[in-house]
Amino acid sequence: EAGVAQSPRYKIIEKRQSVAFWCNPISGHATLYWYQQILGQGPKLLIQFQNNGVVDDSQLPKDRFSAERLKGVDSTLKIQPAKLEDSAVYLCASSTTTVSYEQYFGPGTRLTVT
Amino acid sequence: AQSVTQLDSHVSVSEGTPVLLRCNYSSSYSPSLFWYVQHPNKGLQLLLKYTSAATLVKGINGFEAEFKKSETSFHLTKPSAHMSDAAEYFCVVIFTGGGNKLTFGTGTQLKVEL
């Protein structure tokens, strides 16, 4: 079974630039999550999708972050414009609807904002 | 307020000796508790889970954890460490009333020495 795929693995940008991350979840997983993991901290949920609808985006900085999951499969997370404090690893995870505590994580995208 | 605390940011053990990674939570109700492991350059993986069944929970790779309500703790243990156990470990909680939202601790980096 293929795991959660993410790209790119690494990205370096200057502040005020924009960046986009892509995630392809495990086939058949209806729920998709984006997390932000700042160095030295645990992952923090940014947004949760159920199929192509948003379930929870309470911690998404909506003035600069956006995410979509068209067709209920893969998803993109965008930051525009980026700030220095956005430097982090962005993790994508997916789960089935019935066992949502068992989330399968991708390898993450390490973003450095200079 | 509901919270999860990992008491040690770094733990170092010798191969073959016991492992103890500590986790405490704060909640008015019994939450669901999990341990996730993150190996370098790999995605987070569910190690074990407590969801109000037996208080001693066994996970993968010989790890286990005991839920102690009186101490509000969920410490992770392993009788004998192996070099391959070196990774970062996260105590994770689903709080009552939080939907299925995972709240991660700050992580414990486990180092295993020869």
Chai-1 contact restraints between the chains, C-beta under 6 A:
chainA,res_idxA,chainB,res_idxB,connection_type,confidence,min_distance_angstrom,max_distance_angstrom,comment,restraint_id
A,Q41,B,T106,contact,1.0,0.0,6.0,A-B,restraint_1
A,G42,B,F90,contact,1.0,0.0,6.0,A-B,restraint_2
A,G42,B,F104,contact,1.0,0.0,6.0,A-B,restraint_3
A,G42,B,G105,contact,1.0,0.0,6.0,A-B,restraint_4
A,G42,B,T106,contact,1.0,0.0,6.0,A-B,restraint_5
A,G42,B,G107,contact,1.0,0.0,6.0,A-B,restraint_6
A,P43,B,F104,contact,1.0,0.0,6.0,A-B,restraint_7
A,S100,B,N100,contact,1.0,0.0,6.0,A-B,restraint_8
A,Y101,B,I94,contact,1.0,0.0,6.0,A-B,restraint_9
A,E102,B,L46,contact,1.0,0.0,6.0,A-B,restraint_10
A,F105,B,G43,contact,1.0,0.0,6.0,A-B,restraint_11
A,F105,B,L44,contact,1.0,0.0,6.0,A-B,restraint_12
A,G106,B,G43,contact,1.0,0.0,6.0,A-B,restraint_13
A,P107,B,G43,contact,1.0,0.0,6.0,A-B,restraint_14
